Amino acid sequence: MLKKRILISALIIMLFNSVYQYSWNVFALYLANYYGLSVMVTEAMFFVFVFMSTFLQILGGYISDIKGPRLVGIIAAVLSAAGYIAFMKGVDLPLRFLLWAGGSAGEGILYGIATNSALKWHKENRGLAVGIVSLGFGAGATIFNPVFLGIHSLQQISIIMFVLEIIILPLLVMNLSYPEKLSGKRPREAVFTLPFLLIYLSYSLGTVPLISLSSSLFILRSGYSLLVAIILFPLMSGLGRPFMGRFSDRIGRIKTIFISLFILIISGILGVFNTPLLPEILIGFLGGSLIPLFFALMGDYMGEAYSASLTSILYTGKSIGGLIGSIGIGYVSEKSVIYGWILMVISSLLSLLFLFILFKLENKRKA
C-alpha cells in the first residue's frame, strides 16, 4: 500500500511538472503573439528552464538522499508555483527570467525526488516503476494544453497554474519517502568511472530530439499539423515511458536504449523529408522514454543509496541537450528547418556511438 501511494503521488507531481517543458510551445506562441517577445528570447527562456531544472536538481537530490524528500520537496513546490507569475502582464523581462528560473529550479527538484521515489522502492522492476512516474511528464501537458489553447490568455493561465500548484503540490510531496538501508556508490566515487562518463555523454546527446520538439515545434511545424502535434507529442512522450521501461526490464536497459536511438535517427530523417506527424510520434514515444531508461540504467550500475544525487548529476546532461535543442535548433532553423532535423540526427548518432562503447565495455567486463 505504501509503495502504491508513493507511486501515485509521484505520478501526479509529474503531471504538473510536464507543463514546464511540454506546454512551452503554447507559452512561446502566446509570449510572441501577445507580449511581443522574439523567437530568440523565448528560446533563451526555455534554455533557462533546462539549465535551472537540471543543475539545481543536484542540490535537491543530495539533500533528499540525506534528509529525505519532504522538506526540500515543499520548498521546490512553492518555487514551481511561483514560476508561473513570470507569465503575468506588466512583468519586465529581467524579472520574468528570474521568476521563470526559480520555478524551473523547483520543477527540476520535484522531478528528481518523484523519479527517485519510484527508483528506490522498486529495485526488481525499476524500469517499469520509473516509467509509470515519468508517464505523467508527458501526459500532463496532453491534459493541460487543450485547455491552455482554449483560454487564449497567458495571464489567466498563470493564475490558474499558480493556485493549483501552491495548494496541491505540497500535499503530494508529504506522501513521498525513501526506504532505509540502501546500498550503492557515493557520487564522488561514481562520477569518475568510465561507465558514468559514457552514460552521461549518451544521455546528453540522446535528449536533443525530444528537447528540440519541446522548445521549437512552433518553428519546425506550422498550421494544422502544429496544433495536432502540440497535443499528440506530449501524449506519446508519456505513453512510451512505462512501455519502454517494462520492455527494458525484460531484454536489458542498453539494448532498449540502443533500439530507441536507432529509431530516433530514422525519425530525424523523416523530418528532413517533411513527413507529417510521424517524426513527432516516434520522437515523443521513444525520446521521452530515454530519460527514465537512463535513470534506471544509472541505478543498475551505481545502486540506489545515492540515486537521487547521481540521477540529478546525470540530468545536468539535459543542459547540453537543451543548448543544442533550443538555442542551436532555433539558430539553424532560422536558415532552414531541414538543418534543425539534421542536427537531431547527428546528435542521436553520437549518442548511439557512446552507448555502443558502453555496450562493448560491459561485454568485455563480463568476459
DOTIZA-172721 format. One record per residue (C-alpha): residue number from 1; residue in three letters; x negated, y, z. Coordinates in nm, 4 decimals. Layout:
% residues N
nr,rest,u,v,w
NUM,Ala,X,Y,Z
...
***
This chain:
% residues 367
nr,rest,u,v,w
1,Met,0.0000,0.0000,0.0000
2,Leu,-0.2832,0.2401,0.0855
3,Lys,-0.4561,0.1795,-0.2480
4,Lys,-0.1328,0.2386,-0.4395
5,Arg,-0.0581,0.5629,-0.2539
6,Ile,-0.4090,0.6913,-0.3227
7,Leu,-0.3904,0.5891,-0.6882
8,Ile,-0.0539,0.7633,-0.7398
9,Ser,-0.1680,1.0808,-0.5621
10,Ala,-0.4895,1.0918,-0.7666
11,Leu,-0.2883,1.0387,-1.0876
12,Ile,-0.0551,1.3319,-1.0121
13,Ile,-0.3526,1.5561,-0.9306
14,Met,-0.4898,1.4687,-1.2732
15,Leu,-0.1593,1.5657,-1.4367
16,Phe,-0.2157,1.9211,-1.3138
17,Asn,-0.5891,1.9130,-1.3890
18,Ser,-0.5203,1.8343,-1.7530
19,Val,-0.3688,2.1785,-1.8119
20,Tyr,-0.7084,2.3455,-1.7764
21,Gln,-0.8506,2.1527,-2.0708
22,Tyr,-0.5686,2.0203,-2.2855
23,Ser,-0.3448,2.3263,-2.2724
24,Trp,-0.6305,2.5540,-2.3743
25,Asn,-0.5231,2.5618,-2.7385
26,Val,-0.1896,2.7080,-2.6219
27,Phe,-0.3607,2.9571,-2.3895
28,Ala,-0.6083,3.0590,-2.6609
29,Leu,-0.3264,3.1282,-2.9066
30,Tyr,-0.1468,3.3467,-2.6527
31,Leu,-0.4671,3.5240,-2.5457
32,Ala,-0.5351,3.6080,-2.9096
33,Asn,-0.1803,3.6961,-3.0177
34,Tyr,-0.0558,3.8853,-2.7104
35,Tyr,-0.3714,4.0096,-2.5371
36,Gly,-0.5848,4.0636,-2.8476
37,Leu,-0.8857,3.8563,-2.7367
38,Ser,-1.1194,3.7406,-3.0138
39,Val,-1.1978,3.3789,-3.1006
40,Met,-1.5478,3.4016,-2.9546
41,Val,-1.4129,3.5450,-2.6259
42,Thr,-1.1643,3.2584,-2.5918
43,Glu,-1.4377,3.0070,-2.6824
44,Ala,-1.6597,3.1667,-2.4175
45,Met,-1.3803,3.1334,-2.1606
46,Phe,-1.3454,2.7659,-2.2454
47,Phe,-1.7203,2.7167,-2.2031
48,Val,-1.6959,2.8868,-1.8610
49,Phe,-1.4365,2.6235,-1.7709
50,Val,-1.6627,2.3415,-1.8893
51,Phe,-1.9672,2.4799,-1.7082
52,Met,-1.7968,2.5571,-1.3755
53,Ser,-1.5876,2.2397,-1.3681
54,Thr,-1.8998,2.0290,-1.4189
55,Phe,-2.1721,2.1895,-1.2073
56,Leu,-1.9540,2.2781,-0.9065
57,Gln,-1.8380,1.9170,-0.9063
58,Ile,-2.1868,1.8191,-0.7849
59,Leu,-2.1379,2.0140,-0.4621
60,Gly,-1.7847,1.8846,-0.4205
61,Gly,-1.8933,1.5277,-0.4905
62,Tyr,-2.1772,1.5372,-0.2394
63,Ile,-1.9564,1.6841,0.0354
64,Ser,-1.6809,1.4301,-0.0315
65,Asp,-1.9303,1.1391,-0.0218
66,Ile,-2.0481,1.2548,0.3229
67,Lys,-1.7353,1.4094,0.4779
68,Gly,-1.4506,1.2604,0.2769
69,Pro,-1.2357,1.4209,0.0067
70,Arg,-0.9693,1.6102,0.2031
71,Leu,-1.1282,1.9362,0.3236
72,Val,-1.3190,2.0080,0.0051
73,Gly,-1.0122,1.8981,-0.1919
74,Ile,-0.7830,2.1519,-0.0239
75,Ile,-1.0296,2.4346,-0.0958
76,Ala,-1.0506,2.3163,-0.4576
77,Ala,-0.6693,2.3062,-0.4828
78,Val,-0.6424,2.6718,-0.3773
79,Leu,-0.9127,2.7733,-0.6267
80,Ser,-0.7426,2.5801,-0.9059
81,Ala,-0.4100,2.7527,-0.8398
82,Ala,-0.5730,3.0973,-0.8221
83,Gly,-0.7359,3.0411,-1.1600
84,Tyr,-0.4034,3.0996,-1.3356
85,Ile,-0.3983,3.4602,-1.2144
86,Ala,-0.6581,3.5130,-1.4912
87,Phe,-0.3747,3.4957,-1.7462
88,Met,-0.1641,3.7753,-1.5977
89,Lys,-0.1189,4.1081,-1.7720
90,Gly,-0.3360,4.4017,-1.6721
91,Val,-0.6305,4.1909,-1.5566
92,Asp,-0.9523,4.3327,-1.7020
93,Leu,-1.1866,4.0987,-1.8865
94,Pro,-1.4618,4.0580,-1.6186
95,Leu,-1.2022,3.9742,-1.3511
96,Arg,-1.0259,3.7412,-1.5947
97,Phe,-1.3512,3.5498,-1.6420
98,Leu,-1.4207,3.5466,-1.2653
99,Leu,-1.0782,3.4089,-1.1734
100,Trp,-1.0949,3.1507,-1.4508
101,Ala,-1.4425,3.0450,-1.3341
102,Gly,-1.3182,2.9927,-0.9773
103,Gly,-1.0162,2.7976,-1.0956
104,Ser,-1.2356,2.5847,-1.3214
105,Ala,-1.4622,2.5023,-1.0270
106,Gly,-1.1588,2.3912,-0.8271
107,Glu,-1.0330,2.1801,-1.1165
108,Gly,-1.3719,2.0091,-1.1504
109,Ile,-1.3943,1.9228,-0.7814
110,Leu,-1.0404,1.7835,-0.7850
111,Tyr,-1.1278,1.5788,-1.0935
112,Gly,-1.4256,1.4247,-0.9142
113,Ile,-1.2521,1.3329,-0.5895
114,Ala,-0.9428,1.1981,-0.7686
115,Thr,-1.1524,0.9805,-1.0004
116,Asn,-1.3716,0.8507,-0.7200
117,Ser,-1.0717,0.7701,-0.5038
118,Ala,-0.9983,0.5089,-0.7721
119,Leu,-1.3587,0.4083,-0.8406
120,Lys,-1.4490,0.3476,-0.4754
121,Trp,-1.1354,0.1492,-0.3838
122,His,-1.1240,-0.0771,-0.6931
123,Lys,-1.4606,-0.2448,-0.7361
124,Glu,-1.3297,-0.5502,-0.9212
125,Asn,-1.1272,-0.3620,-1.1858
126,Arg,-1.2717,-0.0132,-1.1726
127,Gly,-1.2316,0.0396,-1.5477
128,Leu,-0.8541,-0.0005,-1.5235
129,Ala,-0.8232,0.1951,-1.1962
130,Val,-1.0241,0.4943,-1.3173
131,Gly,-0.8373,0.4732,-1.6474
132,Ile,-0.4979,0.4917,-1.4721
133,Val,-0.6009,0.8039,-1.2781
134,Ser,-0.7538,0.9581,-1.5901
135,Leu,-0.4303,0.8880,-1.7770
136,Gly,-0.2969,1.1982,-1.6065
137,Phe,-0.5725,1.4120,-1.7553
138,Gly,-0.4162,1.3732,-2.0969
139,Ala,-0.0540,1.3006,-2.0139
140,Gly,-0.0134,1.6132,-1.8006
141,Ala,-0.0644,1.8519,-2.0903
142,Thr,0.1759,1.6447,-2.3001
143,Ile,0.4408,1.7320,-2.0421
144,Phe,0.3389,2.0951,-1.9935
145,Asn,0.2501,2.2013,-2.3494
146,Pro,0.6030,2.1862,-2.4986
147,Val,0.7223,2.3915,-2.2001
148,Phe,0.4437,2.6461,-2.2468
149,Leu,0.5148,2.6728,-2.6201
150,Gly,0.8801,2.7386,-2.5415
151,Ile,0.8135,3.0078,-2.2822
152,His,0.6122,3.2387,-2.5128
153,Ser,0.4829,3.4354,-2.2146
154,Leu,0.1393,3.3787,-2.0661
155,Gln,0.2432,3.5948,-1.7694
156,Gln,0.5299,3.3593,-1.6827
157,Ile,0.3161,3.0507,-1.7383
158,Ser,0.0513,3.1798,-1.4981
159,Ile,0.3083,3.2494,-1.2237
160,Ile,0.4744,2.9079,-1.2622
161,Met,0.1446,2.7184,-1.2517
162,Phe,0.0123,2.9184,-0.9558
163,Val,0.3241,2.8480,-0.7453
164,Leu,0.3350,2.4782,-0.8384
165,Glu,-0.0318,2.4124,-0.7673
166,Ile,-0.0606,2.6118,-0.4442
167,Ile,0.2244,2.4034,-0.2971
168,Ile,0.1807,2.0570,-0.4493
169,Leu,-0.1960,2.0031,-0.4810
170,Pro,-0.2908,2.0415,-0.1097
171,Leu,-0.0189,1.7915,-0.0159
172,Leu,-0.1511,1.5390,-0.2663
173,Val,-0.5120,1.5850,-0.1514
174,Met,-0.4100,1.4898,0.2031
175,Asn,-0.3223,1.1419,0.0732
176,Leu,-0.6755,1.0789,-0.0563
177,Ser,-0.9506,0.8939,0.1299
178,Tyr,-1.2630,0.6874,0.0613
179,Pro,-1.3337,0.3381,0.2006
180,Glu,-1.6151,0.2945,0.4521
181,Lys,-1.9368,0.0872,0.4369
182,Leu,-2.0024,0.1013,0.0650
183,Ser,-2.3359,0.0204,-0.0988
184,Gly,-2.5176,0.1975,-0.3785
185,Lys,-2.8195,0.4037,-0.4814
186,Arg,-2.8701,0.7524,-0.3439
187,Pro,-2.8585,1.0321,-0.6028
188,Arg,-3.2257,1.1195,-0.5624
189,Glu,-3.3188,0.7588,-0.6332
190,Ala,-3.0724,0.7036,-0.9188
191,Val,-3.1229,1.0113,-1.1376
192,Phe,-3.4886,0.9394,-1.2055
193,Thr,-3.4210,0.5994,-1.3610
194,Leu,-3.4204,0.5369,-1.7373
195,Pro,-3.0678,0.3860,-1.7401
196,Phe,-2.9275,0.7019,-1.5778
197,Leu,-3.1013,0.9227,-1.8355
198,Leu,-2.9694,0.7156,-2.1265
199,Ile,-2.6162,0.7100,-1.9840
200,Tyr,-2.6357,1.0867,-1.9306
201,Leu,-2.7502,1.1634,-2.2847
202,Ser,-2.4998,0.9270,-2.4444
203,Tyr,-2.2170,1.0704,-2.2354
204,Ser,-2.3136,1.4327,-2.3060
205,Leu,-2.3089,1.3901,-2.6832
206,Gly,-2.0175,1.1458,-2.6869
207,Thr,-1.7847,1.4078,-2.5352
208,Val,-1.8341,1.6524,-2.8249
209,Pro,-1.5409,1.5370,-3.0467
210,Leu,-1.2963,1.5424,-2.7542
211,Ile,-1.4104,1.8838,-2.6315
212,Ser,-1.4146,2.0197,-2.9863
213,Leu,-1.0463,1.9423,-3.0343
214,Ser,-0.9652,2.0570,-2.6803
215,Ser,-1.1175,2.4004,-2.7392
216,Ser,-1.0969,2.4554,-3.1147
217,Leu,-0.7980,2.2676,-3.2509
218,Phe,-0.6372,2.6015,-3.3346
219,Ile,-0.9401,2.6746,-3.5570
220,Leu,-0.9621,2.3327,-3.7235
221,Arg,-0.5889,2.2975,-3.7929
222,Ser,-0.3032,2.5328,-3.8762
223,Gly,0.0712,2.5418,-3.9283
224,Tyr,0.2928,2.2422,-3.8546
225,Ser,0.0002,2.0000,-3.8145
226,Leu,-0.1445,2.2220,-3.5386
227,Leu,0.1818,2.2258,-3.3408
228,Val,0.2177,1.8468,-3.3678
229,Ala,-0.1487,1.7903,-3.2789
230,Ile,-0.1300,2.0170,-2.9701
231,Ile,0.1300,1.7794,-2.8234
232,Leu,0.0069,1.4496,-2.9716
233,Phe,-0.3656,1.4913,-2.8990
234,Pro,-0.3462,1.5090,-2.5158
235,Leu,-0.0891,1.2289,-2.5104
236,Met,-0.3259,0.9974,-2.6970
237,Ser,-0.6122,1.1031,-2.4720
238,Gly,-0.4113,0.9939,-2.1708
239,Leu,-0.2844,0.6668,-2.3169
240,Gly,-0.6280,0.5490,-2.4243
241,Arg,-0.7846,0.5672,-2.0784
242,Pro,-0.6140,0.2800,-1.8903
243,Phe,-0.6004,0.0647,-2.2049
244,Met,-0.9710,0.1011,-2.2829
245,Gly,-1.0566,0.0784,-1.9138
246,Arg,-0.8852,-0.2594,-1.8893
247,Phe,-1.0488,-0.3652,-2.2155
248,Ser,-1.3905,-0.2766,-2.0709
249,Asp,-1.3222,-0.4835,-1.7573
250,Arg,-1.2801,-0.7829,-1.9872
251,Ile,-1.5506,-0.7508,-2.2560
252,Gly,-1.8009,-0.5200,-2.0829
253,Arg,-1.8471,-0.1464,-2.0478
254,Ile,-2.1285,-0.0929,-2.3001
255,Lys,-1.9571,-0.2930,-2.5751
256,Thr,-1.6339,-0.0974,-2.5273
257,Ile,-1.8118,0.2394,-2.5419
258,Phe,-2.0046,0.1228,-2.8494
259,Ile,-1.6792,0.0405,-3.0316
260,Ser,-1.5253,0.3734,-2.9266
261,Leu,-1.8198,0.5779,-3.0539
262,Phe,-1.8240,0.3947,-3.3861
263,Ile,-1.4576,0.4775,-3.4444
264,Leu,-1.5207,0.8401,-3.3384
265,Ile,-1.7771,0.8651,-3.6183
266,Ile,-1.5145,0.7410,-3.8638
267,Ser,-1.2664,0.9934,-3.7185
268,Gly,-1.5050,1.2825,-3.7844
269,Ile,-1.5496,1.1662,-4.1434
270,Leu,-1.1692,1.1573,-4.1834
271,Gly,-1.1631,1.5155,-4.0562
272,Val,-1.4152,1.6190,-4.3205
273,Phe,-1.1694,1.4956,-4.5845
274,Asn,-0.8840,1.6823,-4.4119
275,Thr,-0.6880,1.3687,-4.3237
276,Pro,-0.3811,1.4909,-4.1309
277,Leu,-0.3368,1.3924,-3.7626
278,Leu,-0.5242,1.0594,-3.7751
279,Pro,-0.8534,1.2160,-3.6504
280,Glu,-0.6665,1.3784,-3.3592
281,Ile,-0.5003,1.0475,-3.2706
282,Leu,-0.8256,0.8489,-3.2780
283,Ile,-1.0384,1.1141,-3.1050
284,Gly,-0.7699,1.1598,-2.8409
285,Phe,-0.7260,0.7872,-2.7763
286,Leu,-1.0952,0.6882,-2.7800
287,Gly,-1.2688,1.0166,-2.6979
288,Gly,-1.0534,1.0615,-2.3902
289,Ser,-1.1320,0.7096,-2.2709
290,Leu,-1.5084,0.7703,-2.2863
291,Ile,-1.5095,0.9822,-1.9702
292,Pro,-1.3631,0.7192,-1.7326
293,Leu,-1.5604,0.4485,-1.9155
294,Phe,-1.8883,0.6285,-1.8488
295,Phe,-1.7831,0.6907,-1.4870
296,Ala,-1.7149,0.3189,-1.4447
297,Leu,-2.0463,0.2390,-1.6156
298,Met,-2.2228,0.4561,-1.3598
299,Gly,-2.0540,0.2597,-1.0826
300,Asp,-2.1659,-0.0655,-1.2455
301,Tyr,-2.5295,0.0460,-1.2460
302,Met,-2.5554,0.2542,-0.9295
303,Gly,-2.2887,0.1236,-0.6882
304,Glu,-2.0050,0.3055,-0.5105
305,Ala,-2.1534,0.4586,-0.1939
306,Tyr,-2.2622,0.7826,-0.3648
307,Ser,-2.0468,0.7542,-0.6746
308,Ala,-1.8841,1.0966,-0.6243
309,Ser,-2.2272,1.2606,-0.6263
310,Leu,-2.3563,1.0546,-0.9184
311,Thr,-2.0486,1.0874,-1.1392
312,Ser,-2.0473,1.4624,-1.0719
313,Ile,-2.4096,1.4818,-1.1868
314,Leu,-2.3160,1.2759,-1.4911
315,Tyr,-2.0217,1.5090,-1.5502
316,Thr,-2.2605,1.8029,-1.5965
317,Gly,-2.3372,1.6443,-1.9323
318,Lys,-1.9974,1.7761,-2.0331
319,Ser,-2.1516,2.1244,-2.0293
320,Ile,-2.3859,2.0124,-2.3090
321,Gly,-2.0919,1.8669,-2.4964
322,Gly,-1.8966,2.1818,-2.4135
323,Leu,-2.1630,2.4121,-2.5526
324,Ile,-2.1663,2.2163,-2.8789
325,Gly,-1.7919,2.1516,-2.8832
326,Ser,-1.6741,2.5059,-2.8078
327,Ile,-1.9221,2.7783,-2.8994
328,Gly,-2.1083,2.5578,-3.1511
329,Ile,-1.7920,2.4347,-3.3213
330,Gly,-1.6440,2.7842,-3.3154
331,Tyr,-1.9544,2.9289,-3.4815
332,Val,-1.9923,2.6756,-3.7632
333,Ser,-1.6166,2.6516,-3.8241
334,Glu,-1.6004,3.0230,-3.8998
335,Lys,-1.8173,2.9410,-4.2030
336,Ser,-1.6240,2.6235,-4.2888
337,Val,-1.4095,2.3850,-4.0834
338,Ile,-1.5889,2.0989,-4.2595
339,Tyr,-1.9059,2.1936,-4.0715
340,Gly,-1.7158,2.1556,-3.7457
341,Trp,-1.6174,1.7972,-3.8285
342,Ile,-1.9735,1.7184,-3.9446
343,Leu,-2.1103,1.8442,-3.6130
344,Met,-1.8791,1.5991,-3.4323
345,Val,-2.0071,1.3116,-3.6492
346,Ile,-2.3729,1.3959,-3.5773
347,Ser,-2.3096,1.4182,-3.2019
348,Ser,-2.1326,1.0812,-3.1987
349,Leu,-2.4176,0.9200,-3.3943
350,Leu,-2.6747,1.0451,-3.1431
351,Ser,-2.4591,0.9251,-2.8536
352,Leu,-2.4405,0.5822,-3.0161
353,Leu,-2.8194,0.5775,-3.0529
354,Phe,-2.8814,0.6387,-2.6817
355,Leu,-2.6223,0.3771,-2.5871
356,Phe,-2.7896,0.1255,-2.8202
357,Ile,-3.1234,0.1858,-2.6433
358,Leu,-2.9499,0.1219,-2.3091
359,Phe,-2.7978,-0.1972,-2.4514
360,Lys,-3.1381,-0.3246,-2.5685
361,Leu,-3.2926,-0.2339,-2.2325
362,Glu,-3.0215,-0.4258,-2.0480
363,Asn,-3.0699,-0.7343,-2.2701
364,Lys,-3.4447,-0.7200,-2.2122
365,Arg,-3.3912,-0.6958,-1.8348
366,Lys,-3.1589,-0.9984,-1.8353
367,Ala,-3.4035,-1.1989,-2.0481
***
